Amino acid sequence: MPASTYLANKLLDHQNGKTSFTMPTAVHIGLSTTTPTAAGTNVTEPSGGGYARVTTSGATWAAASAGATSNANAITFPEASSTWLSGANFTHVVIYDASTSGNMLSFGAITVAKSATAGDTLSIAPGELDMTLS
């Protein structure tokens, strides 16, 4: 899951002493039907139908090891009250520093694209959302 340009720039400036950077205490997981860019553009998230980004905390994630981590617990989206984005398939996961708007921190492809219609509850099983920094 690559870092966004925003996050890469903040980490590099922090590492090199140009400025301090405080990571958010929670990250917010979203879904996209389009392939995001590192610049944080080309993200198509649903609006309405019960969709909301899922807020995670440190307890959601396994401790990082060898520059990688994954979700220790399931990440479950709210139940769809109506079809999200006319039944389009979600192909990417996006991670933000806010529950709405905010800065994209990273993104990655979903192995099996999924759609959400009324009554569906999409979930990412433990260990299925991998993040690395290399």
N, CA, C and O atoms as CSV, one atom per row, in Angstrom:
chain,resi,resn,atom,element,x,y,z
A,1,MET,N,N,0.862,-1.157,0.000
A,1,MET,CA,C,0.000,0.000,0.000
A,1,MET,C,C,0.916,1.230,0.000
A,1,MET,O,O,1.529,1.541,1.021
A,2,PRO,N,N,1.011,1.916,-1.115
A,2,PRO,CA,C,1.930,3.057,-1.180
A,2,PRO,C,C,1.448,4.256,-0.368
A,2,PRO,O,O,0.250,4.479,-0.196
A,3,ALA,N,N,2.408,5.006,0.118
A,3,ALA,CA,C,2.103,6.257,0.816
A,3,ALA,C,C,1.722,7.306,-0.210
A,3,ALA,O,O,2.197,7.283,-1.346
A,4,SER,N,N,0.870,8.217,0.196
A,4,SER,CA,C,0.536,9.346,-0.670
A,4,SER,C,C,1.718,10.310,-0.709
A,4,SER,O,O,2.613,10.253,0.135
A,5,THR,N,N,1.703,11.179,-1.687
A,5,THR,CA,C,2.737,12.217,-1.776
A,5,THR,C,C,2.693,13.102,-0.536
A,5,THR,O,O,3.736,13.509,-0.025
A,6,TYR,N,N,1.491,13.401,-0.050
A,6,TYR,CA,C,1.335,14.206,1.165
A,6,TYR,C,C,2.100,13.575,2.325
A,6,TYR,O,O,2.908,14.242,2.973
A,7,LEU,N,N,1.848,12.287,2.590
A,7,LEU,CA,C,2.490,11.622,3.720
A,7,LEU,C,C,3.997,11.503,3.510
A,7,LEU,O,O,4.769,11.743,4.439
A,8,ALA,N,N,4.420,11.139,2.313
A,8,ALA,CA,C,5.853,11.010,2.036
A,8,ALA,C,C,6.574,12.335,2.299
A,8,ALA,O,O,7.633,12.352,2.927
A,9,ASN,N,N,6.008,13.434,1.826
A,9,ASN,CA,C,6.634,14.746,2.040
A,9,ASN,C,C,6.695,15.101,3.519
A,9,ASN,O,O,7.713,15.609,3.988
A,10,LYS,N,N,5.616,14.842,4.263
A,10,LYS,CA,C,5.599,15.153,5.700
A,10,LYS,C,C,6.644,14.324,6.448
A,10,LYS,O,O,7.360,14.854,7.298
A,11,LEU,N,N,6.736,13.029,6.139
A,11,LEU,CA,C,7.713,12.169,6.812
A,11,LEU,C,C,9.145,12.566,6.483
A,11,LEU,O,O,10.001,12.582,7.368
A,12,LEU,N,N,9.416,12.885,5.223
A,12,LEU,CA,C,10.771,13.302,4.837
A,12,LEU,C,C,11.162,14.615,5.503
A,12,LEU,O,O,12.274,14.738,6.017
A,13,ASP,N,N,10.261,15.602,5.502
A,13,ASP,CA,C,10.566,16.877,6.155
A,13,ASP,C,C,10.784,16.697,7.650
A,13,ASP,O,O,11.644,17.356,8.233
A,14,HIS,N,N,10.019,15.816,8.275
A,14,HIS,CA,C,10.180,15.529,9.703
A,14,HIS,C,C,11.522,14.831,9.954
A,14,HIS,O,O,12.266,15.212,10.858
A,15,GLN,N,N,11.818,13.830,9.165
A,15,GLN,CA,C,13.068,13.072,9.313
A,15,GLN,C,C,14.291,13.963,9.163
A,15,GLN,O,O,15.291,13.775,9.854
A,16,ASN,N,N,14.211,14.930,8.264
A,16,ASN,CA,C,15.356,15.787,7.979
A,16,ASN,C,C,15.383,17.065,8.802
A,16,ASN,O,O,16.192,17.956,8.546
A,17,GLY,N,N,14.496,17.158,9.794
A,17,GLY,CA,C,14.530,18.286,10.717
A,17,GLY,C,C,13.966,19.582,10.173
A,17,GLY,O,O,14.141,20.630,10.795
A,18,LYS,N,N,13.294,19.546,9.031
A,18,LYS,CA,C,12.722,20.777,8.480
A,18,LYS,C,C,11.507,21.234,9.265
A,18,LYS,O,O,11.300,22.432,9.453
A,19,THR,N,N,10.705,20.286,9.725
A,19,THR,CA,C,9.491,20.604,10.464
A,19,THR,C,C,9.060,19.371,11.238
A,19,THR,O,O,9.411,18.246,10.883
A,20,SER,N,N,8.299,19.592,12.295
A,20,SER,CA,C,7.783,18.429,13.015
A,20,SER,C,C,6.467,17.994,12.372
A,20,SER,O,O,5.765,18.797,11.757
A,21,PHE,N,N,6.154,16.734,12.523
A,21,PHE,CA,C,4.921,16.182,11.968
A,21,PHE,C,C,4.356,15.211,12.976
A,21,PHE,O,O,5.036,14.275,13.396
A,22,THR,N,N,3.136,15.426,13.361
A,22,THR,CA,C,2.461,14.545,14.303
A,22,THR,C,C,1.440,13.727,13.536
A,22,THR,O,O,0.537,14.268,12.897
A,23,MET,N,N,1.598,12.417,13.612
A,23,MET,CA,C,0.647,11.536,12.944
A,23,MET,C,C,-0.692,11.609,13.677
A,23,MET,O,O,-0.729,11.862,14.881
A,24,PRO,N,N,-1.781,11.390,12.957
A,24,PRO,CA,C,-3.087,11.386,13.620
A,24,PRO,C,C,-3.195,10.233,14.602
A,24,PRO,O,O,-2.537,9.205,14.434
A,25,THR,N,N,-4.022,10.398,15.628
A,25,THR,CA,C,-4.212,9.327,16.607
A,25,THR,C,C,-5.183,8.275,16.101
A,25,THR,O,O,-5.311,7.206,16.698
A,26,ALA,N,N,-5.859,8.568,15.019
A,26,ALA,CA,C,-6.761,7.612,14.379
A,26,ALA,C,C,-6.640,7.806,12.874
A,26,ALA,O,O,-6.401,8.918,12.403
A,27,VAL,N,N,-6.805,6.727,12.124
A,27,VAL,CA,C,-6.890,6.856,10.679
A,27,VAL,C,C,-8.253,6.341,10.247
A,27,VAL,O,O,-8.890,5.559,10.951
A,28,HIS,N,N,-8.681,6.787,9.095
A,28,HIS,CA,C,-10.035,6.536,8.626
A,28,HIS,C,C,-9.959,5.800,7.288
A,28,HIS,O,O,-9.327,6.269,6.342
A,29,ILE,N,N,-10.608,4.651,7.227
A,29,ILE,CA,C,-10.530,3.783,6.067
A,29,ILE,C,C,-11.742,4.027,5.180
A,29,ILE,O,O,-12.881,4.014,5.645
A,30,GLY,N,N,-11.482,4.250,3.898
A,30,GLY,CA,C,-12.553,4.467,2.931
A,30,GLY,C,C,-12.427,3.517,1.758
A,30,GLY,O,O,-11.471,2.746,1.662
A,31,LEU,N,N,-13.391,3.580,0.878
A,31,LEU,CA,C,-13.432,2.741,-0.318
A,31,LEU,C,C,-13.520,3.623,-1.555
A,31,LEU,O,O,-14.105,4.706,-1.510
A,32,SER,N,N,-12.944,3.164,-2.654
A,32,SER,CA,C,-12.993,3.907,-3.911
A,32,SER,C,C,-13.283,2.955,-5.065
A,32,SER,O,O,-12.817,1.816,-5.089
A,33,THR,N,N,-14.058,3.448,-6.015
A,33,THR,CA,C,-14.334,2.663,-7.221
A,33,THR,C,C,-13.342,2.982,-8.330
A,33,THR,O,O,-13.385,2.366,-9.395
A,34,THR,N,N,-12.460,3.928,-8.094
A,34,THR,CA,C,-11.448,4.319,-9.072
A,34,THR,C,C,-10.069,4.167,-8.455
A,34,THR,O,O,-9.937,4.064,-7.235
A,35,THR,N,N,-9.051,4.154,-9.285
A,35,THR,CA,C,-7.673,4.013,-8.827
A,35,THR,C,C,-7.132,5.372,-8.386
A,35,THR,O,O,-6.951,6.262,-9.218
A,36,PRO,N,N,-6.871,5.545,-7.084
A,36,PRO,CA,C,-6.334,6.826,-6.607
A,36,PRO,C,C,-4.919,7.075,-7.150
A,36,PRO,O,O,-4.217,6.153,-7.564
A,37,THR,N,N,-4.537,8.334,-7.132
A,37,THR,CA,C,-3.165,8.701,-7.452
A,37,THR,C,C,-2.433,9.019,-6.153
A,37,THR,O,O,-3.066,9.280,-5.130
A,38,ALA,N,N,-1.109,8.997,-6.191
A,38,ALA,CA,C,-0.316,9.345,-5.009
A,38,ALA,C,C,-0.595,10.775,-4.563
A,38,ALA,O,O,-0.418,11.103,-3.390
A,39,ALA,N,N,-1.027,11.622,-5.480
A,39,ALA,CA,C,-1.354,13.010,-5.148
A,39,ALA,C,C,-2.661,13.128,-4.373
A,39,ALA,O,O,-3.016,14.216,-3.921
A,40,GLY,N,N,-3.389,12.006,-4.213
A,40,GLY,CA,C,-4.638,12.028,-3.466
A,40,GLY,C,C,-5.846,12.369,-4.321
A,40,GLY,O,O,-6.913,12.687,-3.796
A,41,THR,N,N,-5.683,12.305,-5.641
A,41,THR,CA,C,-6.796,12.584,-6.545
A,41,THR,C,C,-7.337,11.276,-7.118
A,41,THR,O,O,-6.801,10.198,-6.860
A,42,ASN,N,N,-8.396,11.394,-7.889
A,42,ASN,CA,C,-9.051,10.267,-8.561
A,42,ASN,C,C,-9.605,9.244,-7.572
A,42,ASN,O,O,-9.551,8.039,-7.819
A,43,VAL,N,N,-10.135,9.730,-6.456
A,43,VAL,CA,C,-10.796,8.866,-5.476
A,43,VAL,C,C,-12.298,9.056,-5.646
A,43,VAL,O,O,-12.790,10.184,-5.624
A,44,THR,N,N,-13.023,7.961,-5.815
A,44,THR,CA,C,-14.483,8.030,-5.928
A,44,THR,C,C,-15.088,7.237,-4.783
A,44,THR,O,O,-15.228,6.016,-4.852
A,45,GLU,N,N,-15.444,7.964,-3.723
A,45,GLU,CA,C,-16.100,7.366,-2.553
A,45,GLU,C,C,-17.604,7.591,-2.661
A,45,GLU,O,O,-18.048,8.576,-3.252
A,46,PRO,N,N,-18.385,6.679,-2.090
A,46,PRO,CA,C,-19.829,6.902,-2.065
A,46,PRO,C,C,-20.194,8.070,-1.157
A,46,PRO,O,O,-19.421,8.465,-0.284
A,47,SER,N,N,-21.363,8.602,-1.377
A,47,SER,CA,C,-21.943,9.540,-0.411
A,47,SER,C,C,-23.397,9.123,-0.252
A,47,SER,O,O,-24.079,8.844,-1.238
A,48,GLY,N,N,-23.858,9.083,0.957
A,48,GLY,CA,C,-25.218,8.643,1.213
A,48,GLY,C,C,-25.318,7.131,1.298
A,48,GLY,O,O,-24.315,6.424,1.203
A,49,GLY,N,N,-26.521,6.648,1.474
A,49,GLY,CA,C,-26.759,5.217,1.553
A,49,GLY,C,C,-26.162,4.556,2.779
A,49,GLY,O,O,-25.995,3.338,2.822
A,50,GLY,N,N,-25.836,5.379,3.789
A,50,GLY,CA,C,-25.243,4.839,5.010
A,50,GLY,C,C,-23.736,4.705,4.969
A,50,GLY,O,O,-23.135,4.244,5.939
A,51,TYR,N,N,-23.097,5.104,3.850
A,51,TYR,CA,C,-21.636,4.978,3.758
A,51,TYR,C,C,-20.950,5.971,4.677
A,51,TYR,O,O,-21.369,7.123,4.794
A,52,ALA,N,N,-19.898,5.514,5.324
A,52,ALA,CA,C,-19.010,6.372,6.112
A,52,ALA,C,C,-17.662,5.684,6.192
A,52,ALA,O,O,-17.581,4.456,6.217
A,53,ARG,N,N,-16.615,6.474,6.231
A,53,ARG,CA,C,-15.288,5.913,6.479
A,53,ARG,C,C,-15.280,5.274,7.865
A,53,ARG,O,O,-15.995,5.713,8.766
A,54,VAL,N,N,-14.473,4.247,8.022
A,54,VAL,CA,C,-14.358,3.568,9.316
A,54,VAL,C,C,-13.170,4.148,10.063
A,54,VAL,O,O,-12.048,4.152,9.557
A,55,THR,N,N,-13.422,4.638,11.270
A,55,THR,CA,C,-12.358,5.191,12.111
A,55,THR,C,C,-11.668,4.051,12.845
A,55,THR,O,O,-12.323,3.223,13.479
A,56,THR,N,N,-10.351,4.014,12.756
A,56,THR,CA,C,-9.577,2.993,13.450
A,56,THR,C,C,-8.676,3.654,14.483
A,56,THR,O,O,-8.405,4.853,14.417
A,57,SER,N,N,-8.221,2.860,15.429
A,57,SER,CA,C,-7.281,3.345,16.450
A,57,SER,C,C,-6.083,2.406,16.457
A,57,SER,O,O,-6.029,1.454,15.678
A,58,GLY,N,N,-5.143,2.669,17.320
A,58,GLY,CA,C,-3.974,1.806,17.433
A,58,GLY,C,C,-4.334,0.360,17.713
A,58,GLY,O,O,-3.635,-0.552,17.270
A,59,ALA,N,N,-5.419,0.140,18.446
A,59,ALA,CA,C,-5.838,-1.225,18.781
A,59,ALA,C,C,-6.291,-2.012,17.553
A,59,ALA,O,O,-6.333,-3.241,17.590
A,60,THR,N,N,-6.630,-1.318,16.469
A,60,THR,CA,C,-7.085,-1.982,15.243
A,60,THR,C,C,-5.928,-2.660,14.521
A,60,THR,O,O,-6.133,-3.593,13.745
A,61,TRP,N,N,-4.714,-2.189,14.780
A,61,TRP,CA,C,-3.557,-2.593,13.993
A,61,TRP,C,C,-2.584,-3.444,14.796
A,61,TRP,O,O,-2.410,-3.241,15.998
A,62,ALA,N,N,-1.957,-4.393,14.125
A,62,ALA,CA,C,-0.873,-5.169,14.727
A,62,ALA,C,C,0.350,-4.265,14.866
A,62,ALA,O,O,0.489,-3.295,14.121
A,63,ALA,N,N,1.227,-4.572,15.801
A,63,ALA,CA,C,2.469,-3.816,15.944
A,63,ALA,C,C,3.305,-3.990,14.674
A,63,ALA,O,O,3.398,-5.090,14.129
A,64,ALA,N,N,3.897,-2.920,14.222
A,64,ALA,CA,C,4.721,-2.984,13.015
A,64,ALA,C,C,5.972,-3.814,13.263
A,64,ALA,O,O,6.553,-3.782,14.348
A,65,SER,N,N,6.370,-4.551,12.249
A,65,SER,CA,C,7.582,-5.365,12.304
A,65,SER,C,C,8.164,-5.420,10.908
A,65,SER,O,O,7.435,-5.648,9.942
A,66,ALA,N,N,9.462,-5.215,10.784
A,66,ALA,CA,C,10.150,-5.246,9.493
A,66,ALA,C,C,9.526,-4.264,8.499
A,66,ALA,O,O,9.464,-4.541,7.301
A,67,GLY,N,N,9.069,-3.124,8.998
A,67,GLY,CA,C,8.525,-2.086,8.129
A,67,GLY,C,C,7.126,-2.377,7.602
A,67,GLY,O,O,6.702,-1.785,6.610
A,68,ALA,N,N,6.406,-3.288,8.261
A,68,ALA,CA,C,5.062,-3.640,7.784
A,68,ALA,C,C,4.108,-3.835,8.960
A,68,ALA,O,O,4.530,-4.107,10.084
A,69,THR,N,N,2.831,-3.692,8.681
A,69,THR,CA,C,1.769,-3.980,9.640
A,69,THR,C,C,0.524,-4.385,8.878
A,69,THR,O,O,0.457,-4.242,7.657
A,70,SER,N,N,-0.453,-4.885,9.598
A,70,SER,CA,C,-1.760,-5.198,9.010
A,70,SER,C,C,-2.819,-5.014,10.091
A,70,SER,O,O,-2.507,-4.837,11.268
A,71,ASN,N,N,-4.056,-5.061,9.669
A,71,ASN,CA,C,-5.137,-4.898,10.652
A,71,ASN,C,C,-5.244,-6.141,11.525
A,71,ASN,O,O,-5.315,-7.262,11.021
A,72,ALA,N,N,-5.254,-5.934,12.832
A,72,ALA,CA,C,-5.387,-7.028,13.792
A,72,ALA,C,C,-6.848,-7.398,14.009
A,72,ALA,O,O,-7.160,-8.512,14.430
A,73,ASN,N,N,-7.727,-6.467,13.722
A,73,ASN,CA,C,-9.165,-6.666,13.903
A,73,ASN,C,C,-9.885,-6.384,12.589
A,73,ASN,O,O,-9.349,-5.706,11.712
A,74,ALA,N,N,-11.086,-6.902,12.459
A,74,ALA,CA,C,-11.898,-6.622,11.272
A,74,ALA,C,C,-12.181,-5.123,11.185
A,74,ALA,O,O,-12.362,-4.449,12.199
A,75,ILE,N,N,-12.215,-4.627,9.970
A,75,ILE,CA,C,-12.603,-3.248,9.693
A,75,ILE,C,C,-13.934,-3.349,8.960
A,75,ILE,O,O,-13.981,-3.766,7.803
A,76,THR,N,N,-15.018,-2.966,9.637
A,76,THR,CA,C,-16.354,-3.191,9.109
A,76,THR,C,C,-17.048,-1.862,8.837
A,76,THR,O,O,-17.165,-1.007,9.715
A,77,PHE,N,N,-17.500,-1.715,7.606
A,77,PHE,CA,C,-18.216,-0.506,7.193
A,77,PHE,C,C,-19.669,-0.593,7.652
A,77,PHE,O,O,-20.175,-1.685,7.908
A,78,PRO,N,N,-20.341,0.555,7.757
A,78,PRO,CA,C,-21.759,0.538,8.130
A,78,PRO,C,C,-22.576,-0.229,7.078
A,78,PRO,O,O,-22.190,-0.299,5.911
A,79,GLU,N,N,-23.683,-0.788,7.500
A,79,GLU,CA,C,-24.580,-1.478,6.565
A,79,GLU,C,C,-25.110,-0.482,5.540
A,79,GLU,O,O,-25.520,0.625,5.888
A,80,ALA,N,N,-25.095,-0.888,4.279
A,80,ALA,CA,C,-25.619,-0.034,3.214
A,80,ALA,C,C,-27.136,0.049,3.341
A,80,ALA,O,O,-27.819,-0.976,3.349
A,81,SER,N,N,-27.659,1.255,3.440
A,81,SER,CA,C,-29.109,1.428,3.500
A,81,SER,C,C,-29.699,1.534,2.096
A,81,SER,O,O,-30.907,1.388,1.905
A,82,SER,N,N,-28.842,1.788,1.128
A,82,SER,CA,C,-29.205,1.761,-0.284
A,82,SER,C,C,-27.930,1.462,-1.058
A,82,SER,O,O,-26.838,1.463,-0.490
A,83,THR,N,N,-28.067,1.210,-2.341
A,83,THR,CA,C,-26.908,0.866,-3.160
A,83,THR,C,C,-25.906,2.014,-3.172
A,83,THR,O,O,-26.271,3.174,-3.363
A,84,TRP,N,N,-24.635,1.670,-2.966
A,84,TRP,CA,C,-23.573,2.678,-3.010
A,84,TRP,C,C,-23.066,2.812,-4.436
A,84,TRP,O,O,-22.672,1.820,-5.048
A,85,LEU,N,N,-23.071,4.005,-4.965
A,85,LEU,CA,C,-22.558,4.334,-6.304
A,85,LEU,C,C,-23.128,3.442,-7.396
A,85,LEU,O,O,-22.390,2.883,-8.207
A,86,SER,N,N,-24.430,3.320,-7.406
A,86,SER,CA,C,-25.142,2.557,-8.446
A,86,SER,C,C,-24.563,1.168,-8.649
A,86,SER,O,O,-24.516,0.670,-9.773
A,87,GLY,N,N,-24.125,0.547,-7.575
A,87,GLY,CA,C,-23.641,-0.825,-7.655
A,87,GLY,C,C,-22.251,-0.970,-8.247
A,87,GLY,O,O,-21.838,-2.084,-8.572
A,88,ALA,N,N,-21.518,0.126,-8.397
A,88,ALA,CA,C,-20.153,0.051,-8.925
A,88,ALA,C,C,-19.278,-0.773,-7.983
A,88,ALA,O,O,-19.517,-0.801,-6.776
A,89,ASN,N,N,-18.280,-1.435,-8.524
A,89,ASN,CA,C,-17.367,-2.238,-7.711
A,89,ASN,C,C,-16.312,-1.361,-7.050
A,89,ASN,O,O,-15.721,-0.488,-7.685
A,90,PHE,N,N,-16.090,-1.608,-5.773
A,90,PHE,CA,C,-15.006,-0.938,-5.056
A,90,PHE,C,C,-13.732,-1.698,-5.362
A,90,PHE,O,O,-13.657,-2.910,-5.161
A,91,THR,N,N,-12.734,-0.983,-5.846
A,91,THR,CA,C,-11.477,-1.601,-6.268
A,91,THR,C,C,-10.294,-1.210,-5.399
A,91,THR,O,O,-9.235,-1.835,-5.473
A,92,HIS,N,N,-10.467,-0.163,-4.559
A,92,HIS,CA,C,-9.359,0.336,-3.751
A,92,HIS,C,C,-9.795,0.735,-2.347
A,92,HIS,O,O,-10.928,1.159,-2.118
A,93,VAL,N,N,-8.867,0.585,-1.427
A,93,VAL,CA,C,-8.999,1.077,-0.062
A,93,VAL,C,C,-8.169,2.347,0.023
A,93,VAL,O,O,-7.069,2.415,-0.525
A,94,VAL,N,N,-8.697,3.351,0.709
A,94,VAL,CA,C,-7.964,4.598,0.916
A,94,VAL,C,C,-7.912,4.889,2.412
A,94,VAL,O,O,-8.865,4.614,3.141
A,95,ILE,N,N,-6.800,5.443,2.856
A,95,ILE,CA,C,-6.627,5.770,4.267
A,95,ILE,C,C,-6.415,7.276,4.387
A,95,ILE,O,O,-5.555,7.861,3.729
A,96,TYR,N,N,-7.227,7.882,5.247
A,96,TYR,CA,C,-7.212,9.333,5.435
A,96,TYR,C,C,-6.912,9.694,6.885
A,96,TYR,O,O,-6.967,8.853,7.782
A,97,ASP,N,N,-6.592,10.973,7.085
A,97,ASP,CA,C,-6.366,11.482,8.437
A,97,ASP,C,C,-7.620,12.139,9.019
A,97,ASP,O,O,-7.553,12.757,10.081
A,98,ALA,N,N,-8.753,12.013,8.341
A,98,ALA,CA,C,-10.014,12.592,8.825
A,98,ALA,C,C,-11.191,11.727,8.374
A,98,ALA,O,O,-11.089,10.983,7.398
A,99,SER,N,N,-12.290,11.830,9.085
A,99,SER,CA,C,-13.464,11.014,8.742
A,99,SER,C,C,-14.191,11.529,7.504
A,99,SER,O,O,-14.898,10.769,6.842
A,100,THR,N,N,-14.027,12.795,7.191
A,100,THR,CA,C,-14.510,13.368,5.935
A,100,THR,C,C,-13.430,14.313,5.431
A,100,THR,O,O,-12.688,14.892,6.225
A,101,SER,N,N,-13.341,14.465,4.144
A,101,SER,CA,C,-12.292,15.289,3.525
A,101,SER,C,C,-10.931,14.826,4.048
A,101,SER,O,O,-10.636,13.631,4.018
A,102,GLY,N,N,-10.104,15.750,4.525
A,102,GLY,CA,C,-8.798,15.387,5.071
A,102,GLY,C,C,-7.766,15.080,3.999
A,102,GLY,O,O,-7.988,15.297,2.807
A,103,ASN,N,N,-6.631,14.569,4.458
A,103,ASN,CA,C,-5.510,14.235,3.579
A,103,ASN,C,C,-5.426,12.725,3.403
A,103,ASN,O,O,-5.502,11.975,4.377
A,104,MET,N,N,-5.271,12.282,2.164
A,104,MET,CA,C,-5.081,10.861,1.929
A,104,MET,C,C,-3.664,10.495,2.365
A,104,MET,O,O,-2.698,11.156,1.983
A,105,LEU,N,N,-3.548,9.437,3.167
A,105,LEU,CA,C,-2.246,8.980,3.658
A,105,LEU,C,C,-1.694,7.839,2.812
A,105,LEU,O,O,-0.492,7.792,2.551
A,106,SER,N,N,-2.552,6.923,2.382
A,106,SER,CA,C,-2.114,5.803,1.548
A,106,SER,C,C,-3.322,5.172,0.872
A,106,SER,O,O,-4.468,5.502,1.179
A,107,PHE,N,N,-3.048,4.265,-0.045
A,107,PHE,CA,C,-4.116,3.605,-0.789
A,107,PHE,C,C,-3.595,2.277,-1.313
A,107,PHE,O,O,-2.387,2.065,-1.412
A,108,GLY,N,N,-4.511,1.395,-1.644
A,108,GLY,CA,C,-4.108,0.108,-2.197
A,108,GLY,C,C,-5.279,-0.585,-2.866
A,108,GLY,O,O,-6.442,-0.304,-2.575
A,109,ALA,N,N,-4.950,-1.490,-3.759
A,109,ALA,CA,C,-5.969,-2.230,-4.500
A,109,ALA,C,C,-6.601,-3.310,-3.632
A,109,ALA,O,O,-5.944,-3.881,-2.761
A,110,ILE,N,N,-7.863,-3.581,-3.871
A,110,ILE,CA,C,-8.588,-4.675,-3.237
A,110,ILE,C,C,-8.411,-5.903,-4.126
A,110,ILE,O,O,-8.545,-5.807,-5.346
A,111,THR,N,N,-8.115,-7.036,-3.537
A,111,THR,CA,C,-7.874,-8.259,-4.312
A,111,THR,C,C,-9.102,-8.654,-5.126
A,111,THR,O,O,-8.983,-8.964,-6.311
A,112,VAL,N,N,-10.272,-8.646,-4.509
A,112,VAL,CA,C,-11.521,-8.985,-5.187
A,112,VAL,C,C,-12.462,-7.798,-5.055
A,112,VAL,O,O,-12.907,-7.477,-3.953
A,113,ALA,N,N,-12.767,-7.146,-6.169
A,113,ALA,CA,C,-13.644,-5.980,-6.145
A,113,ALA,C,C,-15.022,-6.367,-5.613
A,113,ALA,O,O,-15.506,-7.473,-5.852
A,114,LYS,N,N,-15.642,-5.440,-4.891
A,114,LYS,CA,C,-16.953,-5.675,-4.270
A,114,LYS,C,C,-17.873,-4.491,-4.534
A,114,LYS,O,O,-17.422,-3.352,-4.651
A,115,SER,N,N,-19.159,-4.773,-4.624
A,115,SER,CA,C,-20.158,-3.707,-4.665
A,115,SER,C,C,-20.957,-3.774,-3.372
A,115,SER,O,O,-20.838,-4.734,-2.610
A,116,ALA,N,N,-21.764,-2.761,-3.127
A,116,ALA,CA,C,-22.602,-2.746,-1.922
A,116,ALA,C,C,-24.006,-2.315,-2.308
A,116,ALA,O,O,-24.217,-1.214,-2.817
A,117,THR,N,N,-24.959,-3.200,-2.057
A,117,THR,CA,C,-26.368,-2.877,-2.260
A,117,THR,C,C,-27.044,-2.845,-0.894
A,117,THR,O,O,-26.442,-3.228,0.109
A,118,ALA,N,N,-28.279,-2.396,-0.856
A,118,ALA,CA,C,-29.004,-2.258,0.407
A,118,ALA,C,C,-28.930,-3.550,1.207
A,118,ALA,O,O,-29.211,-4.631,0.690
A,119,GLY,N,N,-28.546,-3.424,2.480
A,119,GLY,CA,C,-28.443,-4.569,3.375
A,119,GLY,C,C,-27.055,-5.182,3.447
A,119,GLY,O,O,-26.787,-5.991,4.336
A,120,ASP,N,N,-26.167,-4.813,2.531
A,120,ASP,CA,C,-24.798,-5.357,2.546
A,120,ASP,C,C,-23.960,-4.673,3.625
A,120,ASP,O,O,-24.131,-3.488,3.910
A,121,THR,N,N,-23.056,-5.442,4.213
A,121,THR,CA,C,-22.070,-4.909,5.149
A,121,THR,C,C,-20.705,-5.371,4.675
A,121,THR,O,O,-20.380,-6.555,4.766
A,122,LEU,N,N,-19.905,-4.442,4.169
A,122,LEU,CA,C,-18.564,-4.781,3.688
A,122,LEU,C,C,-17.596,-4.761,4.863
A,122,LEU,O,O,-17.694,-3.917,5.754
A,123,SER,N,N,-16.658,-5.706,4.850
A,123,SER,CA,C,-15.718,-5.835,5.955
A,123,SER,C,C,-14.373,-6.305,5.426
A,123,SER,O,O,-14.303,-7.066,4.461
A,124,ILE,N,N,-13.318,-5.850,6.062
A,124,ILE,CA,C,-11.957,-6.297,5.754
A,124,ILE,C,C,-11.528,-7.190,6.911
A,124,ILE,O,O,-11.409,-6.728,8.046
A,125,ALA,N,N,-11.297,-8.469,6.624
A,125,ALA,CA,C,-10.961,-9.451,7.651
A,125,ALA,C,C,-9.609,-9.128,8.290
A,125,ALA,O,O,-8.766,-8.496,7.654
A,126,PRO,N,N,-9.390,-9.554,9.537
A,126,PRO,CA,C,-8.092,-9.356,10.181
A,126,PRO,C,C,-6.957,-9.905,9.309
A,126,PRO,O,O,-7.044,-10.997,8.748
A,127,GLY,N,N,-5.892,-9.106,9.219
A,127,GLY,CA,C,-4.708,-9.509,8.458
A,127,GLY,C,C,-4.811,-9.270,6.973
A,127,GLY,O,O,-3.869,-9.590,6.247
A,128,GLU,N,N,-5.917,-8.719,6.478
A,128,GLU,CA,C,-6.109,-8.539,5.047
A,128,GLU,C,C,-5.745,-7.148,4.528
A,128,GLU,O,O,-5.641,-6.955,3.317
A,129,LEU,N,N,-5.553,-6.188,5.412
A,129,LEU,CA,C,-5.153,-4.852,4.978
A,129,LEU,C,C,-3.702,-4.642,5.411
A,129,LEU,O,O,-3.418,-4.321,6.566
A,130,ASP,N,N,-2.804,-4.829,4.466
A,130,ASP,CA,C,-1.368,-4.762,4.738
A,130,ASP,C,C,-0.820,-3.396,4.369
A,130,ASP,O,O,-1.179,-2.824,3.339
A,131,MET,N,N,0.061,-2.877,5.228
A,131,MET,CA,C,0.731,-1.610,4.957
A,131,MET,C,C,2.235,-1.801,5.156
A,131,MET,O,O,2.670,-2.463,6.098
A,132,THR,N,N,3.011,-1.214,4.260
A,132,THR,CA,C,4.466,-1.271,4.385
A,132,THR,C,C,5.060,0.109,4.099
A,132,THR,O,O,4.467,0.925,3.394
A,133,LEU,N,N,6.217,0.342,4.651
A,133,LEU,CA,C,7.036,1.501,4.291
A,133,LEU,C,C,8.389,0.943,3.920
A,133,LEU,O,O,9.041,0.274,4.722
A,134,SER,N,N,8.796,1.216,2.724
A,134,SER,CA,C,10.115,0.706,2.301
A,134,SER,C,C,10.826,1.715,1.434
A,134,SER,O,O,11.944,1.465,0.984
